[in-house]
Amino acid sequence: MSTLEERIARLEDLEAIRYLDAQYCRHLDDGNWDDLMTLFTEDGAFDGLSHPVGKAEMKEFFAGLADGGLSEFWHFITNMEIDLHGDTATVRSFLWQPCVSDGVASIAAGRYTDTLVKVDGHWFYRVKQVRFHFFGPLDEGWAENQFALENAKRAAVHP
């Protein structure tokens, strides 16, 4: 049986990880690239629409999303499953993302599977991975494996 201190530490870790995801969404949606990079390890990676590794590559990728037509987005993460293993964690969650792609109101949904590590008492992403169920214009509706954005198709849940 766990001690009260161990149980409290676990609850604090779970809440810190939930807060990390909230910060990720806010910094990404607000275009705060420097703040976004503070959430990753130095050798962290994003695995989704592209595969940048390291803070410099990730910052360039995220800052360039608008150049690729993805000019606005709002990330909503829910259904978090957090598996703690000491100073590492795996987090699975559901993504709902209204966005503007090439000037068209669009919608995307997918799943994150993230690998986190705790360093000096703080949680960081080692890998933030997204796989999409669909990504396309809102007026066309949505269905599993319906993609208008080619990058999202390459990062599909079921390629």
Phi, psi and omega per residue, in radians:
M1 nan 2.444 -3.133
S2 -1.322 2.608 3.053
T3 -1.355 2.882 3.103
L4 -1.041 -0.712 3.124
E5 -1.091 -0.717 3.118
E6 -1.148 -0.712 3.129
R7 -1.158 -0.698 3.103
I8 -1.160 -0.744 3.117
A9 -1.058 -0.702 3.106
R10 -1.091 -0.811 3.122
L11 -1.080 -0.687 3.095
E12 -1.124 -0.713 3.099
D13 -1.110 -0.793 3.126
L14 -1.025 -0.762 -3.138
E15 -1.199 -0.660 3.105
A16 -1.103 -0.648 3.125
I17 -1.219 -0.705 3.072
R18 -1.065 -0.717 3.129
Y19 -1.154 -0.655 3.097
L20 -1.024 -0.791 3.112
D21 -1.135 -0.663 3.096
A22 -1.106 -0.735 3.096
Q23 -1.119 -0.723 3.108
Y24 -0.967 -0.887 -3.131
C25 -1.057 -0.807 -3.095
R26 -1.138 -0.840 -3.123
H27 -1.135 -0.699 3.123
L28 -1.134 -0.874 -3.096
D29 -1.151 -0.551 3.138
D30 -1.524 -0.113 -3.134
G31 1.268 0.483 3.104
N32 -1.567 1.368 -2.991
W33 -1.131 -0.694 3.124
D34 -1.105 -0.773 3.125
D35 -1.152 -0.651 3.108
L36 -1.048 -0.716 -3.096
M37 -1.166 -0.430 3.124
T38 -1.188 -0.212 -3.109
L39 -1.529 -0.123 -3.084
F40 -1.940 2.694 2.970
T41 -1.193 2.865 -3.138
E42 -0.993 -0.653 -3.130
D43 -1.747 0.338 -3.102
G44 -1.056 2.865 -3.108
A45 -2.481 2.639 2.974
F46 -1.957 2.313 -3.108
D47 -2.205 1.753 -3.092
G48 -2.937 -1.934 3.129
L49 -1.118 -0.364 3.069
S50 -2.672 -3.098 -3.095
H51 -2.309 0.980 3.114
P52 -1.244 2.497 3.123
V53 -2.161 2.327 -3.114
G54 1.554 2.676 -3.040
K55 -1.093 -0.660 -3.113
A56 -1.135 -0.811 3.124
E57 -1.143 -0.714 -3.140
M58 -1.134 -0.748 3.139
K59 -1.074 -0.744 3.108
E60 -1.091 -0.748 3.133
F61 -1.087 -0.938 -3.087
F62 -1.090 -0.739 3.137
A63 -1.147 -0.405 -3.116
G64 -1.618 0.047 -3.119
L65 -1.003 -0.712 -3.126
A66 -1.119 -0.629 3.106
D67 -1.110 -0.467 3.101
G68 -1.543 0.122 3.071
G69 1.766 -0.204 -3.132
L70 -1.589 1.466 -2.952
S71 -1.480 -0.486 3.119
E72 -2.494 2.568 3.100
F73 -2.787 2.696 3.127
W74 -2.394 2.024 -3.070
H75 -1.678 2.243 3.054
F76 -2.144 2.107 -3.107
I77 -1.985 2.347 -3.119
T78 -2.547 3.121 3.076
N79 0.947 0.813 -3.108
M80 -1.254 2.287 2.993
E81 -2.039 2.013 -3.066
I82 -1.988 2.044 3.074
D83 -1.840 1.919 3.134
L84 -1.590 2.407 3.087
H85 -2.433 1.321 -3.090
G86 1.183 -2.066 -3.124
D87 -1.691 0.347 3.019
T88 -2.281 2.775 3.125
A89 -2.670 2.644 2.969
T90 -2.044 2.271 -3.106
V91 -2.156 2.193 3.044
R92 -1.989 2.361 -3.130
S93 -2.646 2.914 -3.141
F94 -1.812 2.380 3.140
L95 -1.929 2.290 2.984
W96 -2.132 2.108 -2.976
Q97 -2.356 1.634 2.907
P98 -1.202 2.536 -3.092
C99 -2.765 3.044 3.014
V100 -2.109 2.050 -3.110
S101 -2.122 2.061 -3.081
D102 0.943 0.691 3.100
G103 1.362 0.092 -3.078
V104 -1.957 2.274 3.048
A105 -1.044 2.188 -3.061
S106 -2.328 2.985 3.127
I107 -2.488 2.515 3.102
A108 -2.433 2.661 3.019
A109 -2.523 2.584 3.138
G110 -2.963 -2.892 -3.122
R111 -2.295 2.366 3.004
Y112 -1.667 2.473 2.907
T113 -2.301 1.882 -3.008
D114 -1.961 2.532 3.038
T115 -1.931 2.139 -3.090
L116 -2.073 2.741 3.080
V117 -2.410 2.515 3.113
K118 -1.763 2.129 -3.117
V119 -2.208 2.181 3.137
D120 0.866 0.716 3.067
G121 1.444 0.060 -3.129
H122 -2.141 2.492 3.129
W123 -1.570 2.441 3.130
F124 -2.406 2.664 3.006
Y125 -1.355 2.284 2.925
R126 -1.634 -0.737 3.041
V127 -2.451 2.236 3.020
K128 -1.940 1.918 -3.063
Q129 -2.005 2.331 3.047
V130 -2.167 2.427 3.034
R131 -2.259 2.229 -3.013
F132 -1.619 2.516 2.969
H133 -1.521 -0.698 3.091
F134 -2.788 2.808 -3.138
F135 -2.836 1.889 -3.129
G136 -3.011 -3.132 -3.116
P137 -1.026 2.377 -3.103
L138 -1.052 -0.685 -3.083
D139 -1.252 -0.174 3.079
E140 -1.645 -0.021 -3.104
G141 1.295 -2.913 -3.133
W142 -2.592 2.695 3.090
A143 -2.802 2.741 3.131
E144 -0.905 2.310 3.103
N145 1.107 0.523 3.020
Q146 -1.771 2.036 -3.036
F147 -2.330 2.197 2.982
A148 -1.717 -0.399 -3.126
L149 -1.721 1.992 -3.048
E150 -1.036 -0.689 3.128
N151 -1.060 -0.660 3.120
A152 -1.184 -0.616 3.113
K153 -1.086 -0.687 3.120
R154 -1.187 -0.377 3.128
A155 -1.900 0.672 -3.100
A156 -1.354 2.666 3.073
V157 -1.074 -0.774 -3.136
H158 -2.152 1.437 -3.067
P159 -1.104 nan nan
